[in-house]
């Protein structure tokens, strides 16, 4: 059963997708899991202001109009060929290309121009209020974005931050003025525009070169902006699309996955991380959501028993009229020849000697789905208890955004190349296998605590969950990974080769499967078949009615 919020969100996405199809001419454009797709393939939208995650309809519509113009006015192959590789240079280059297409709105569509303006203002003020303009480096990137869009589109800069950027705008005008003029002059020629865009991006990157000192705190602002890029944008994709999640160049060679430091890695029980009063409120909130679902837990337990349990001998039933002769009853046959109940049959009962692990992606994008996921795993945990199976509920996130202390150590070490995983890994235990649901129910509600959700390092988390499963005595072990996309840790992605974490996840999933543990991908609004051989995509907008449980049960039955 979907909530009013999810129904509203879905309606906004459907209306926005219709507008995209009308403006761009892409008949197969639609939103799935909050992301624009063409057919079955996600469409990369690298400009950060196109990611409208709020509920403001006009703001989301502005992002959708920007996507439509990107599809219709930008030559993807040309763009990929000309764009720079560096983080800051690429960020600015992507922004400038998006500003170019937004300046080409047909004269007969003034509403599109207004929507784009609203979206730009909302993104700009969000960046400002979230602290990305608190240092000189952050202000420089912000100022370049504001001035460039104003020059390209002919619209004024955002009024609220005009005084903030004035000094920086005056300082950079002599250096960037010629390139800004070239951007305005060549709006209709993508190749000529790209020459000026690349030169401007490289010039700004030169200004942002970190000073050669051990403390590079301001560089965090540069990374914070650069992390907004959509790194799924790969070459070799279909026109207007992106390389599919399954387009891996092969698994990472054995032993090639690296970790820069494990000094800050943690494994915590989730319950104690939440104040007792708040945890009690979250449990009440979760109970209310569970009751609205109307899922019959006893029925779910019976269906789980049917797909998980296997018959086990549990003794003999005597005094039967057929079966094997019971030697102990032969005396009765002599005493009463008419009594034929001298047989016995072996008694079997279904026993679910199974460990089911739910491994939950607690990255930032999953924050919007946390209630849906919490309801799903809470009901499953209750039903598995009734079915006689054991269950673990685990989560994975990071201890910090943008690499945290691990990245600072890397900076102080001189930023060695290919450092490997570059963040503080954090694994969470919401319920362990030895604890029944009734005793763990309050800790499960910690899934609703929003600030636990940061970034995601899926491969290491899956290896951890599988290691815990192997430590338990069970005839069958299943790990369900609930996620809404690919692994994403910004600091690691920026400092290593492309799809570094993706390839590691594929390698780990394959190794876990070969080790005898079954791995299933449960995509929340996204197909995870690129990573997991057995997977199902759930429609996040539909909530957690029994259909979701039925799909997961069917996945288990098809093993």
N, C-alpha and C positions, 0 to 999 in steps of 0.2 A: 504494500500500500504506500503510495507516494505521499509526501507531505505537501502542504500548500506551497512551501518554499521551493521544493524541487519541481512541482508542477509549473510554478511561475517561471523558474529558471529555464525549464524545457520549452515553455511557450516563447520566451524571449529568444532562445537559440533558434527555434524553428522560424520565427519571423525574420530574424537577422539572416539566417541561411537563405531564405527566399529573396531577401534584398541583395545578397551577394550573387545569387544566380541571375537575378535581373540585370545587375550592373555589369557583371563580369562575363556573362554568357556561358558560365560553367554550369551545365545542367546537373552535374553529379555532385555539386558542392553541398555539404551538410556538416553539422556539428555532431561530434561523437565524443562523449567523455569530456565536454567542455573545450574540445579542440577542433579546428576546421579540418575536414577531410574532403578529398575528391575520390569518390568511389570508396575503396577500402584503404586508401593510403593517406596518412596525415600530411598536411601542407605546412611546410616550415614558414613561420612568420618571425623573422629574426628581430625586427624592430620592437623594443621592449614595450612601447606604449600601445601595441596591438593586443596585449594580454589583459583583457578586461575581465577581472575576476569578481568585481563587485556586482551588486544587484541594481545599480542605476541603469535603467533601460536605455536612456539616451546615450549614456557613456558606452554601454556595450554596443549599441547601434553604431556609434562613431568608430569603434574598433572594427566592427564588421564592414563598414564602408571602406575603411583603410585596407582591409584584407581584399575586398573586391577590386579596388584600384591596383593593389599589388599584383593580383592575378591577371588583370587585363592590360596593365600599362608597363609591366616590367618583364624584360626578356631574361628568364631565369638562367639560361646557359651563358649568355653574355655577362650577366651579373656575377656568376660563380667564377668565370674566367678572369674577371678584372679585380675582384675584391682582394684585399690584403688578408694575411693569415693571423696577424697579431691580435691580441685581445682588444686593446683600446682602439687600434686602427680599424679593426673590423666592426666594433660597436658603432663608431662614428660613421663609417662607410654605409652600414646598414641603415642607420638613422637618416642619413642624407638621401639615400635612394628612396626611402619611404616618404620623406618630405617632398621629393621630386614628383612622385606619382600623386601625392595629395594636392599638389599645385595644378594638376591637370584635370580637375573636375569640370565636366561639361557645363556650359553656362546655364543650361536649362535645369540644373539640379542644385539649386541654392540650399536645399535642406541637407544635402550630403556635406557641403562645405561647413554648415553650422554644426553638424554632428562631429565632423573631424576636429573642429575647433574645440568643442566641448571635451572631447576625449583627450586632446593634447593638454588642455588646461588641467584636467583632472589628474592625468599622469604626472604633469610637472609639479603640481602642488603636493601630490603624494610623495614624490621624490624629495621635495624640499622639507616637508613636515617629518619625514622619516630619517632625517639627519644626513642626507647625502650632500648637503651644501654647507656642512659645518666646518670644512677645512678648505684651504686654498685650492688643493687639487680637485676636490669635489665641486667647488664653485666654478673652476675652469671648465670642466666637462659640461656642467649644467649650462653655463653661459654660452658655450659654443653651440649646444643644441638649440637654445632659445634664439640666438642671433641668426643661426643658419636657417631655421624654419621661417623666421620673420622675413629674411631676405628672399628666400626661395618662393614663398607663397604670397608675399606682400601684406601679410597680416602683422599686427603689433605683437610684441613679446607679452608674456603673461604679466598682467599689471601688478599683482601682489608681490612679485619678486623683481620688479624692474629696478628698484633702488639697490637691491642686493647685487645685481650683476653689472651695474653701471661702470664701476671702476675697472672691473676685469674686461668689459667690452671695450672700453677706451684703450686699455693696454694691448689688446690683441688685434685691434683694428688695422694697424700698419702692416702686421705680418700676414693677416688672413684676408685683407680687403680684396685683393686681386682674385683670389680663389672664390670668395663669396660672390663677386660680380660674375665670374665665369659660371658659377652654379645657376645663377638667375638667368643668364643669357642662354644657357644650353639645356633648359628644362625639357625641351622636346626631343633632344638627342641624347639617348642614354649613354652611348659610348663617350661622347665628348664630355658629358656631365661627369662620368666616372673618373676621367682624368683629373678634373679639379677636385672631386670628392676624395680621391685617394691622396692627392697632394696635401689637401687640408688635413686629412686624418693623420698623415705622417708628420705634418708640422706640429700638430697638437700633441701627438705621442712624444715628439722630441722635447716638448716643454715639460712633459710628465716624467721624463727619465728620472728615476729615484736617485737621490744623492748617495754617494758611496759612503754610507755610514751604517753601523749595525742596526740602528733604530730607523725603521721605515714605516712608522705608524700611518703616515698619510697615504701610503700606497694601498691601504685597506679600502680607501674610497674609490680608487681606480678599479680595484677588483670588484667592489660592490656593483659598480656600473657594468663592468664587463660580464659579470655573472648573469646579467639579464638576457644575454644572447641565447638564441635557440640553437643548441649544438646538434640537433637532429638534422640540420640542413646539410645533407651530403650530396655529392655528385653522383651521377649514375641513376638518377631518379626518373620517374615518368614526368612528362611535361607538366609543369605546375605542381608537382608533388615532391616527395622526398624519398630517399632510399628507405625501403621498408625496414622494420626492425629486424627482419630476418636476413638482411643483406650483409651478413658478417663475412669478413675475408678469411674466416677460419678461427679456431680457438687460439687463445694465448698459449704459447708453448709452455710445457711443464716447467714450473719454477720461475716463470718470467714475471709473475705478479709480485709487486714490491709494496712495502709499507715503509714510509719514511721514519715514523716513530710510533711506538705503542705506549709511550710513557703516559699518555692521557686517556687511553682506552678504559672504558668502564662497563661493568655489568651490574645493573641495579634491579631490585624489586620495585615495581612501579607504584604499589600502594603507598609506601612511606614517602614518596616524592610529592604527595598531595596532602595538604592540611586535612586533618580528620573531618572537620566541619564541611569543607568543600567536597571531600570524597563522599560524605554521606549525601550531600545535595546531588552530586553527579549520579550516585546509585539510584536515588529517587527519580531523577530525570530519565535514566536508562530504563528503570522499571516501567515508567509511564510509556516510553516508546515501545517496549516489548509488549505491553498489554494491548496497544493499538494494533499490533500486527495480527493478532488473532490466530497465531500459529499453535496448533495442537502439539504440545511437546511429547505427549505419550505416543501420538501417531508418528512423529518424527523419529522417536526412539525405536519404534517397531520397524520402520523402514531402514534405519541404520543397522539394526540387528540383521535384517534380511540381506544386506549387502556386505556386512563386515564379519558376521559370526560364521563359524564353521562348527559342524557337529563334533562333540567330544563325548567319549564314553563316561557315563556317570553311575554305572552299576547295572543290576539286573532286576527285571520284574518277573516274579515267580507266579505260580498258580495260573498259567496260561494254557489255553487249549491247543496251541500250536507253538512251534519254535524248537528249541533244543531241549532234550530230555533233562529234567532236573533230578539228579540222583537222589537228592534228599526227599523227593516226593514219591519214590518207588514204593515205599511201605504203604502209603495211602492208596496206591493203585491196587495192591494186593488186598487190602482191607475193604475197599469199596471199588470194585471193578468198573462200576458205571461212571465213576468220577474221572474224567479225562484231563483234569487240570494238573497235569504232571510235567508241563513244559515251562520253559523260561525264555524270555527274549531280552536281548541287551538293550539297555536304556541309553539314549543319547540326548544331549541338550545342546542347543546353539550357544556357543561361547565366543564372545568377541575379545579374543586375546590380541588386542590392537592398541597401538598408541597413535593418536591423531594430534599432530602439531599444527597450530595456526600461527603462521609467521606473518606479522602485519607490518607493512611499509608505513613508517611514521614520518615520511617526508612532508614538506610543506604543502604539496599539492593534494595530499590525502587528508588534509585538515578538513576540507569541505565534506568528506565522506565518512568522517570518524563516527558519527552516530549510526549510520547505516551499517558500518563494519562492526561496531560494538554490539548492535542488536543481533547480527548474524552469528558472531562467535559466541555470544552469551547463550543464545538458544541452542546452538550446537553443543556447547559444553554441558548444558543441562541434559540434553537428550543422550549424549554419549555416556553420562553417568548412569542414566536409567538403563542404557543398553549394556552396561557392564564394561565399557571400554574406558581407557584412560585418555586424558587430553591435556595438552599444554597450550597456553596462549602466550606467545612471545612477540616482541616488537623490536624494530631497529630504527635508529635515527643517528644523529651526530650530537656531540656535546656542544657544538658551536656552529655559527654560520661562517661561511667563507674560510674554512680551515682552522680558525681559532688558534690555539697555542701551537699546534703542529705546524701550521703555515708560518707562524712567527719564527719558530726554530729553523725552518727551511730558509727564510729570508736572512736570518743571522748567519747561517752556514754558507751564504754566498749564492743561494738559489741554484744548487746543482741540477743538472738536466735529468729529466725522467725520474723524479723522486718517488713515484708510486703514489699510493693512497696518502692524501695530505689533509687529514682532518682527524678530529677526536671521535673515534668510533664509540657508539653507545648502544648497548643491547639491554632490553627491558624484559623482565619476567612479570607478566600479569597473573599467570596461573601456572604452577608446575604440575608434573604428572602425578605426584604423590598427594596433592591437595584436592579434595573433592570440591565440586562447584559451590556447595553451600558455604564452605569456609573461605573460598576465594572470590565470592561474588562481589564483595566490596572493592577488592583490588582491580577486578575487571573493569570497573567503572572509571578507573584512571585513564582509560582510552579516550575519554571525553575531554581530557585536559589539553587545551590547544597548544600551550607553549612547549609540550614535549615534541612537537612535530617540527623538524628542521630539514636535514638533508638525508639522503639514503645511499648506503653502500651495500647493495643487495647480495653480492657474491659472498662476502665474508659472513653476512648474516645467515645465509642459507647453509654455509658450512658449519656454523655454530649450532644452528637448529638440528642439523643432521647428526652432529657429534653428541648432542644431548639425547637425541632419539636412540642412537646406538648404545648409549649407556643404560637404557631401560630394557629389561627382559620382556620381549613381546614377539609373538609370531609374525606380526605384520606391522610395519611402520609407515605412516603416511604423513607427508608434510604439505600443507596447503599454504601457498604464498599469496597473500592478498595485496595487490598493488594496482596503481593506476598508470603505470608507465615504466620507462626505462630507469636504470640507476642514475642518480644525479648527485654528484658532489662537485660543486663549482670549482673549488680550489684544485681538486684532483684533475678535473677536466681541462682546466687551463694549463696545467703544468706537465701534462703527459700527452701521449698520442691520442688521436681521435678514437672514441668508443672504447677507451681503456677499461672502464668498469663494465660495459656491456659484454665485452668478450670474456672477461673474467667470470661473469655470471653464467654465461653459456658453458664455460669449462667446468665450473663447480656443479651446475645442475646435472651435467652429463656424468661427472664422477660420482655424485650422490646416487644417481639412478643405478649405475653399475655396481655400487656398493650394497644394493638390495633395499634401499629406502625409496619408496614411491614419492615422486614430487609432482604436485599439481599446481598450475597457475590459475588463480582466480582474478581475472582482470576486472577492475572496477571501472567500467566504461571504456575499456581498451583491450584489444586482443593481445595476449602474452605468448602466443604460440611460437614467436621467434626465440623465446628463452626456454620454454617448457614444452616437452613433447606432448603432454596431456594438459589441456587448458580449456577454460570456458570464460567467455566475456559476459559479465552481468551488466544490465542496464541500470546504472546508478540512479537514474531518475525514477525508476519503478519501485524504489524502496526495497524492503525485504519480505515481501509476501512469500507464500509457500513455493511459488515458482522458482525463486532463487535456490531454495533448498533442494527442490526437485532436480534442477540442473546439476547441482553439485553431486547429488546422489547418483544421477545418471553417469557422471564422469567417473565415479568410483566403480560403478558396475561394469564399465567398459574396459577395465584394466586388461 
